[in-house]
Amino acid sequence: MEAFNLLVGTLLSTVRDVIPILVIVVFFQLVILRRAFNDLRRLTLGFLCVLFGLATFLIGLQLALFPIGESMAMQLASPEFVCGTLSNETPPLNKWYDYYWVYIFAFTIGVSTTIAEPALIAVATKAGEISGGTIKELELRLVVALGVGVGVAIGTFRIIVGYPLPYFILPGYLFVIIQTYFAPKSIVPIAYDSGGVTTSTVTVPIVAALGLGLATQIEGADPLVDGFGLIAFASLFPIMTVMGYGQLSHYRNQRAQRIEIEQESATQT
């Protein structure tokens, strides 16, 4: 009965959230464009699938993803685990490098959730199609996932040491601004979009739960101040890695062209 009530409540909440989107689309289609919808039956079926899909996903977040992320962070950061003891004695204070399992978990969970991110898959597929194969879909997804993993790991380091968020974010965006100037112009928009699509349906719940769980376990950390901010790291670092990927690809292409020209010159002589 509790599960049924949760399903009904979540479904009604999802309907309330999605109705404004439906109203806007219908208004622009019928009033502004003054055109009928094509294949209304198919659109209705798709809309119902979205409603039930969002509802079941939100239930999954509450029942699994949020608890898993928070529980793993709390267990990995517990003094007993960090100090390697299961006794009831109070363990000594730990250094930041004693939490290496937290960093490893943060990196791997950041990479794995990003690889499975539907929004990133869509962007990478379109980028590959429009670029004519110059940008490889799988390579782009891996590069973005690497950036998210590094960003989340550095974000957990910030929570553990207790440094303010601006100490990391401001220099990071300054580096991005400088990198934007030197990166190939074709990769810059994709890099910025990649930073946004990574923080979507799969990544955000686990990363947010990871930060909150870690902040509640670290002595002196405030969950409200330190628990949030990991998503900012997950958005920032993919921009760096994608532009770095573009710079490296541009260098490789130039080098290949230069070698080809040299070979042609040698053949002619």
N, C-alpha and C positions, 0 to 999 in steps of 0.2 A: 504493500500500500504506500509505503514511503517513497519507493522508487517511482510509482505511478504519479504520485503528487509532484515529485521533482520533475518528471517528464512534462506533465501538463503545465506546471508553473513556468518552466523554461521555455516551452513552446509558445505560451501566451506572451511572455516577455520578448521573445524573438519576433513574433508577429508585430508587436508594438514598435519595435526598433526598425523593422524593415518597411512598414507601411509608408513612412515619409519618402523613402526612395521610390516606392511604387507610384505614389501620388505625383512626384516630380516628373518621372518618366512618362506617365500617362498624360500629364498636363502639356508637356512639351510636344509629345507626339500628336495629340489630338487638337490642341488649341494653337500652338505656335506653328508646327509643321503642317497641321491639318491633313494628316494622312492616317489611314487605318493601319493597324498592326498586321504584319505578315505572319501567317500561321499562328493564330491566337491560341489554338489548342496546345501547340508545342511550347509556346511561351508560358502558358499557365502551368503546364506540367513541370517545366524548368523552375518556375518560381516556387512551386510546392516542394520540389527537391531541395531548393536552397533553404527554405524554412526548416524542413525536417533535418537537413544536414547540419545547419547551424545549431539547432537545438540539441541534437545528439552530440555534436562536438563540444558544446558548452557543458553538457553533462559529463562528458569524458574529462574535461578540464577539472571539474570539481571533484570527480571521483578518483582520478588517477594522476594526471600530469602535475597539478599543483602539489598534491601530497608527496609524490615521488621526488620532485625537485627540492622541496623544502626538507624532506626527511633525509635525503642523501647529503645535502649540505650540512645539516646539523650533525649527522653521524661522522662525516669526514672531518669536521672541525671540532668535534668533542675532545676535551683534554685527554680523556682516557685513550682514544684512538691515536691522537697525535703523539702522545708520550709512549704508546705501546704498552699500556698497562690496563688491566681490568679490575684493579683493586679499588677499594673505596677511599684510599688516601688521596688527598688533594695533590694533583700533579703540579710540577713547577711551571712557571710562566714559560711560554714558548716563543721562539723567534719566528720571523716571517717565513724563513725557509723550511721550518718544520711542517708547514702546511702544503707540502709539494703534492700530496694526493688531491687536495682541493684544486690546485692549479691544473693538474692533469685531467681531472673530471670536468672542470670548467671548459678546458680547451676541447676535449673530445665531444662533450655534449653540445658545445657551440657548433662544431663542425658537422656533427651528425644531424642535428635538427635543421641546419641551414640547407644541407643537401636535399632534405625531404620537403623543403619549403615550396608549396605550390606557386606562390607569387614569383619566386626566383626562377623556377622552371619555366614559367611563362615568359618572363623577360629574357632569359637566356635563349630560349627557342626563337623568339622574334629577332633578337640581336643577331643570331646565327643566320637567319633567313635574309634579313635586310643587308647584312654585310657580305652576302654571297659566299659564306664559308670562311671569310677572313677571321672572324671571331668564332672559335669553337665553343659549342654549347657546354660540353662537359668541362672544358678547361675553365670557362667563365664561372661555372658553378663551384668548381673546386677552389678557384682563387677567392671567390667571395666567402666560401665556407672557411677557408684559412684565415681570412681577415676577421670573421666573427669569432672563431676559436681563440685567436690571439687577443682580441678585444675583451672577450669575456674573462679570459685568464688574467689579464692585467686589471680588469675591474674587480675581480675577487682579491687580487693583491692589494688594491686600494682599500677595500673593506677591512682586510686583516691588519694593515698598518695604520689605518685611521686617517689617511691623508684626505684633505678636502677635494671634492670632485673637480673644481676649476683648475687645480694643479695639473691635471691630466688632460682635460677637455680643451682648454684654451691653447696650450702648445700643440695639441693634436690638430685642431682646426687651422692653426697658423701654418703647420706643416702641409696640410691639405691645400691651402691657398697657394703656397709656394709651388707645390707639386702640380697644381692645376696649370700654372703658367708654362711648365716644361713638358707636360704630358701631351701626347697627340690629341688634337682637337676632336677627333672622332670617338675617342674613348671616354672623354670627360663626362658627357651626359649620361652614358651608361654607368659610369662609376658612381655618380651621385644617385642615380636611380637604384643601383644595387644596394647602396646603403640604406635605402628606404624599404625595399621589398624584403630584406632579410628579417626585419622586425615585424613579422606577420603572425599568422595563426599558429604555427608550430613552435617557433623560436621564443616568442614573447612569454607565453605561460611558464615554460620551464626556466628560462633565464630570470624572470621576475621572482619565481618561487625560490630559485637558487640564491639570489641576493638577499631575500628576506630571511630565509633559513640560516644563511651564514651570519647575517647581522645579529640575529637573536642568540647565536652561539658564541660569538666573539665578545670577550669581556671589554666593556667600555664602549661598545658600538651601539648606536641608536638605530633601530630598525627603520624609523621614519626618515632619518637623515642618510644613513649609510646603506640601508637595505635597497633603496632605489638608486638608479644610475647605471646599472649594468647594461640596460638596453641602449643607453647613449654610447657606450663603448662598442656594442654590437653593431651600431649604425655607422660609427666613425671609421673604424679600422678597415672595413671592406672597401671604402672609398680609396684608401691608401693602396691596398693590395691590387685593386682593379686598375688603377692608374699606373702602378708599378708594372703590372702585367702588360699594359698597353705600351709603356716605354720600352720594356724588354722585347716585345714583339716587333715594335718599330725598329729597334736596333738590329734584331736578327734579320728582318727584311732588307734593311739597308746593306748589311754585311753580305747577304746572299746576292743582292744585285751587284755589289761591288766585285765580288768574286766572279760572278758570271761575266761582267764586262772585261775583267782582267783575262779570263780564259778566252773570250772571243778575240781580244787584242792579240794574245799570244798565238792563237790559231791563224789569224790573218798574217802575222809576221812570219 
